[in-house]
């Protein structure tokens, strides 16, 4: 399995592993060590992964950090672990801060085994930032987070390349948060910036209030237009008609109603997979209980199923290693969150 496949398999196993974890040591053994192995590190070689790494920090002697990833006898990554379920936002990282300031490592990680927060010294040399430049939730893996993790693998780790990208990731993350906030609740300064460019009159309070809703709607429509353009470019000249799923109990075609939301979901899946396979190989087969999406018009190559019939509980199931894994959906664009899982499914079929 390649790196993305290993991450996907491990992510799907986590909910079962977590059930039996009650302590920090169990978190390390059951979650953190397997994750480090996926990154390519030998957790059973203390010269490569040093547990309870000790250093003297100022007047404090024998300070310990849970793990230190070593290279040429020196720590390059420091890892502080907490029990699974711990809210990392409430954790005081005193040990990690102290060790970071006196050691050669430029990457610090705080984790509860499921969520990983990556820190560096982007703002002040040899002083660990208070905010992470990257956070990865293994239970909600995205294609981008998997790509970001690749640079921390043993085979590709290069701190001189990571540090510049760490600063970029930190600022991109901050800007995305600002944009998300502005999309939901545009600030007056944000609204005025756009209003000044299209409105010649005086921006009174009432005018700004009117433009606030206009700005919000324009932003959402702009994002939707981008998504639709991507979908159109991924579509073949013709979208296949709604072929019927072949099941043991043959259903009457008239009983099957393919909704606009299901069609949109199908087009999103096809768009996601367009850089992996020929989009015409991705076929929709709608049945009463779900809308199935398969590869090569072959029932033995299921990719995913869209369960959009319920108005309250909507979800998508993806066939990971032959097992149907369930993921929540609030709106069809949420499908993009699971792009890497679907690409992995298709890649596996082609390798087989």
N, C-alpha and C positions, 0 to 999 in steps of 0.2 A: 504493500500500500504506500502511496505517496503521502506527503506531509498533511495535505488537506483531508485525505481520507482517514488518516490516523486521528486527526483532531475531531472529525465528525463522529467516528466510532466512539471515541472517549467521551465526547459531549453527550451522546445518547446513553452512555452507561452511568453517567454521574448521578441521576436521580435515584438509581438503585443502590449505588455505593453510599450515598449520603445517609440513607436510612439507618445504616449500622455505625455511623460515626458520631461519637459523643465527646471526644477530647481533641486537644491540639495535636497530640502525637499521632492519633488515628487519622487526622486530617493530612498530616505530612505523609504518612505511609500510603493512605488510600487515594489521595488526590494530587498532592504536590510532587511526590517522587515520580509517579507515572507521567505527569505533565513534563517534567524535566527530561524524562527518557524520550518523549516524543520530540523534544527539541534536540535530541541527539547526544545528551550528556549521560555518562556512565555514573549512575547514582551509587554504585557499589565500589567506586574508586575514589577514596578520600582526597587523592591528589587532583581530582577533577571536580568533584562535588564534595566540599568539606562541610560536614554537619557540625553544629555547635562551634563554629569558627571563633577563636579567641583572639582578642587584641587588647592592648592597654590604651585607654583613651583618657588622656590627661591624668587626673588624680584617681580615676577609676581604673582599677586593675582587673584583668580577666574578663572584660566585657565580651559577651557572646552574641553572635548573630546566628539565626537558625541554620541558614545555608550560605555558603559562599561558592560561587562558580569560579574555579581556578584556571589560570592559563600561565604557563611558565613559572609556576610557583607563586603567583600573585593573584589576589581576588579581582575579578573583572565585573562580577554581578553579585550584589548582596540581596538576600531574600529573608524577609521577616514574615513568619506565619502566624495566623490566628485560627481559632477553631471555626469550622465551617458554620455558616449562618451568622457570624459576627458582622455587624455593620461597620465596614472599614472607615466610614466617614467619622465615626466616633473614636477611632483608635489613636492613641498618642504614640507617635513613632520615635520616641526618644532614643532607643537603641540604634535604630537605623540612621537617624540624624547624626548621632555621635560618631558611629563607625564610619559613615560616609565622609565626614569632615577630615578625618586623619588618614584614611586609606587611599589606595590608588584606584579603587573601583569608581566608575562614573555612572553606573546604573544601579538603582535600588528598586526592589520590588516588595510591595506589601500585598499579601494575599490571604484569603480565607479558603483557598483550595478551589473555589469556583470563580471568584473575581480576582483579577490581577491588576494592580495599579503600578505603573512604571514611572520612576522618578529619575531626574538627573539634576545637573547644576546649570540650567539654561540662564538663570537670572544673575547668579553670583558664583564665581569660581570656588570650587571645593565646599560649597554650601548647598545642601540638597533643597530643591524647590519645595514649597509647601503644597503645590498642586501637581498632580501627575500629568505627564505629557501624553500618556496613553493609558486607557483602561479597557480591559478585555473581560467580558463575561462569557465563560465557556458554555453557559446554558442558553445564551442568546448570541451565538456566533454569527458574524456577518462576513461576507466575502472580504471586505476591507480589513477587518480585524485579523483574519487569517493571514492576509498578505503582510500586515504589519508584524505579526509574530515571526514570520520567516526570517527576518533580519537578526533574530535572537537565537537562531539555531547554531549549534556548534560549528557546522560546516561553513556558515556564512557570516558569523559574528565579526564585525569590524567596528570598533568603537569610534574610529575617525569618521566613518560614514554615518553611524547611528546618531551622533551628537547633533550634526546640522539638521538631520531629519527630525530629531526629537523636538528641536525648537519649532520647526515648521508644524509638526503634529500638534504641539501645545497651543499654538496660536490659531491653527485651523479649527481645533476643537472649541476654543473660546469663541471664535467668530461664528461657528455653526450654532452654538448656544444662543448667541445674540440674535442671529437671524431667525432662529426658531421662536424666540420670545417676541421679536418684532412681527413675525407672521401672525401670531395669535393676538398680541396686544401692541399694536404699533405705537411707539412713543411720539410725542409732539414734534421733537426734532426730526425724527425719521419721516413723519408725514409732511412736515414743512419742506424738507429737502426735495421731495417729489412735487409737491403742490406748487412751489416757486417756479418750477420749470414748465408747468402747463397751465397755470392760472395767473392772469394778468392783474386781477383785482387785489384789494387789501385782504390779507389773511386774518380776518377777525376770528374770534373764538368759535362762532357758529360755522364759519367756512372750514376751519381746521377740524371741527367735529365731523362735518360731512365728509371731508377728505380722509378721515381716519378709516371709516368703513370702506370707502372706495379703494384706498391703499391696500387694506386687508384682502378685499376680494380680488384685486388685480394681482397680488402676489400669489394667491392660491390658483388663480386661472393660469398664470404664467408657468407655475410648476406643472400643472396638469397638461398644458400645451407641450412642454418638454417631454413628458412621459408619452403622450399620444404620438408625437413625432418619432420617438424611438420605436414605439410599437409599429407604426406604419412602415418604417424602414426595415423592420424584421419580418414583415408579412410577405408571404408569397403572393403572386398575382391574384390568386383565389384562395379564400378561406374555405377549407373543406366543410361541406354540409354536415349536419349533426349526425354522424354515423352512430349506429346503435350498438351498445355494449352486448357482446355475446355472452349470455348467462344461461344457467341451467333452466331457469324459468323465463322463457322468451316474453318480453314485454311488448305491449302494443305501442307502436310508434306515436299514436295520438296521445298516449298518457305521458309522454316525455316532453317537458317544456324547458328549453334552454333559455335562461334569462340573460339579459344584457350584462349582468355582473359576471356570470359564468363565462360569457364570450370574452369579456375584458380580462378575466383571470387567465383564460387560455392564451390570449395574445401576450400577456405579461410573461407567462412561462416560455412561450416561443421566443420572445425578445431576449429573455435571460439566456436561453440556450443557443441563441443565434451565433455566438462566438465559439461554440463548442461543436455543434453539428449543423448540418444543413436544416434550416427551419422547416422545410417541407416534410422532414422525417418526423416531426412532432405533430401528433394527431389527437384530436378531441373525440371522445366517445361519451356521450351523455346517457345516463340512466336515471331511474326515478329518484334514487337516494343520494346520488352524487354525480359530479361531472368528472369523468376519468380522462387523464392525459397520458398517452402512451408513445413509445418510440416505434417507428417503422410499421405502424398499424398492426402491432403484434401484442396480443393480450398478455404474453409472457414477458413483456418489457414495460411494465407499468412505471411511470415516473412519479406521478402524484394524483391525488383526488381532491377536488374542491367540494367541500361540504358547506354549501351556501343556502340550503333550503330553510334552515332555521333562522328566524329574525333575531334571536338572542344569543345563540351559541354557534358562531361560524369558525371553521377551522380548515386547515389543509393537512392532508396526510401525505408523507413522502416515503418512498420505498427505499429505506437505507439498509443495505446488506440483506435484502430479502424481507425485512421486517417493516411493517407500516408504522411510522412514527408520526405522532400528532402534534401540530403546531397551531397556536391561536391566531385568528385573523380578525381585525376590526374593520378594515377596509381593504380593497383589492391591492393597493400599492404595498401593503404589508408583505405581500408575496416576495418582494425583492429582498426581504431580510433573510430568506432561505435559499438565495441563489446558489451559494456554494454547495449546499446539500444536493440540489437538483443536478448541478453540473457533475458532481461526483457520481450520481446514479447513472447518468448517461455515459460517462467515461468508463464506468465499470462494465456496462453492457457491451461497449465497443471493444474493450480488452478481452472480454469473454468470447 
